[in-house]
């Protein structure tokens, strides 16, 4: 019954493009609101839809309007969500936080509890998610907007960071290799990441398994520059490297 209901939800969303929770309650009167929320969460983690505030949207609609970012956001959703859940438990609600751009960081923004905290971000879509929380004080950096990542960077963003204090920076990466460190493919974004890490007292890196062993042209940090690395796999080689550099490596236990 559960799997059949979820397939019916997918069919409805693909036909209409999106759905509100109220519509699902009418379609499935025998199901509680909590059950339907769990259905949407499970379908999102399976990479079959994208949840929105109060409902969900079909992937084909996202692909048409958001292109490359949405395709990346739908990759390894289960692993990224596991990383985001761990990261949410590592943050002090009373500290100032910097959230990098990226699909895993976006999932973290969706999980943060409604409690007061000042948050700085370079992700335009992440900022839109954060302002749904009335208790958050959100600062979105200005600068050049990357249409593929929805991140801002460049001289304006770097100048803004110079005048801000960051207690904890939650960062993302496009690739990681032991010799090259954490890498990115865009010069302005790479420079901003480097400046943020230098400013922050505590750095948490979020990295799903697809980034391990992947090297992009520009390095913005090494293991010596971070305090915590959160991944979705228990990688023995990465674990040993983290121990050697006094980095706390956290991954779900399989």
C-alpha positions, 0 to 999 in steps of 0.5 A: 500500500505504501509503495503503491501510494507513493507511485500514485503521488509521483504520477500525479506530480508528473502530470500536474507539475507540482502538488500541495500537501492539501491536495494530497490530503484530499487525494488520500483521505485515509492518510495523516498529514505526517504520513504524506510528509514522510512519503514526500521525504522518501520520494525526494531522497530517492531522487524522484521529486523536489520538496517545496514549502507545503508540497513538492515539484516535479523534477522535469519542471526543475530541469527546465527552469534551473538546468545544471544546478537541479541535475546536480541537486538530484544526484546522490540525494540520500547521501547528501541528506545524511550529510546534512542531518549530521551537520545540523547536529554539529552547529551551535544555534547561538554562533554566527554561521557561514553557509557556502553554496551547493546542493548539500548545504541547501539541504542543511538549510532546510533542516536547521531548526527555527531558532535565532542565529545570524547566518551569512551565505554566498548561495542565493537559493540558500538565502531564499530557503533561510528567510522562511525561518523568522528567527534567522538573521540572514546576510546574502553576499553580493557579487557576480551570480553564477547561474549554474551554482546560484552562488555569488562571488567576486570582489564585492563578496570578498570585500563584504567578508572582510568586514564580517566575523565568522565563528563556523563556516560550513563549506562544500567542494567540487572535488578532493584528492589527498595531494591537491586538497579541496578543489573548485573549477571557478576562480572567483568562487575558489578565492571566496572559499579561501578567504572565508576559511581563513576568517572562520574560527571553525570549518566544517567541510561537507563532501559526498562520495562522488567528490573523493578522488576528483580533482578540479583545477583550483585548490582552496583548502587542504585538510590542514585548513579544516576542523571537521569533514562530514561525508556519506561513506566510511572511507578508510583512506580518507579516515587515515588522512583525516587522523594524520591532519587532526581532522574529525571525520564523521560519516554514517555507520552502515 
